[in-house]
């Protein structure tokens, strides 16, 4: 029996492949994505500048990190790069992605963006170092900051899309706020996929670079 050649349009899926959907969302909201990226990096840079201008601020952050147990936790796991990477990933996903950005945005539209803004300035202050070895560590750690911030920008874009759909359901063609909210949740979930992938890369780079690159760089530069 001769084979029937189906038209190209019928042989291909009518919907975009699942793994391509997050990138389609980014392209469709490229302007917002760019603004959020500039804001995220800009707020960290602002915090860094404040830390340089007012040395008491990074000193206070160092004391706070010791008081809340962060410093002790880092020292306890830093000797094992895989364990260190796992802890970094867990902290970034749950404390930053989930509790700082996602969960607040599920309750109050755009709330995660405000909480993240505060965190970004605070983190910029924390990045200011007080020792020569600390400044050497910032050489590889700068790439960590770039990667992880990009992951948070994806979470922020998801929070923005959820808030916009929630407040303006007609803009996305939803017939009710409930439908718009659910559609916003789907967008947030899709954007979380590349965000998590970036956080995996960032955690691995941070753990292994701090464990194996800082000492040789210090020997060369100091």
Secondary structure, 3 states (H helix, E strand, C coil): CCCCCCCHHHHCCCCCCHHHHHHHHHHHCHHHHHHHHHHHHHHHHHHHHHHHHCHHHHHHHHHHHHHCCHHHHHHHHCCCHHHHHHHHHHHHHHHHHHHHHHHHHHHCCCHHHHHHHHHHHHHHHHCCCCCHHHHHHHHHHHHHHHHHHHHHHHHHHHHHHHHHHHHCHHHHCCCCHHHHHHHHHHHHHHHHHHHHHHHHHHHHHHHHHHHHCHHHHHHHHC
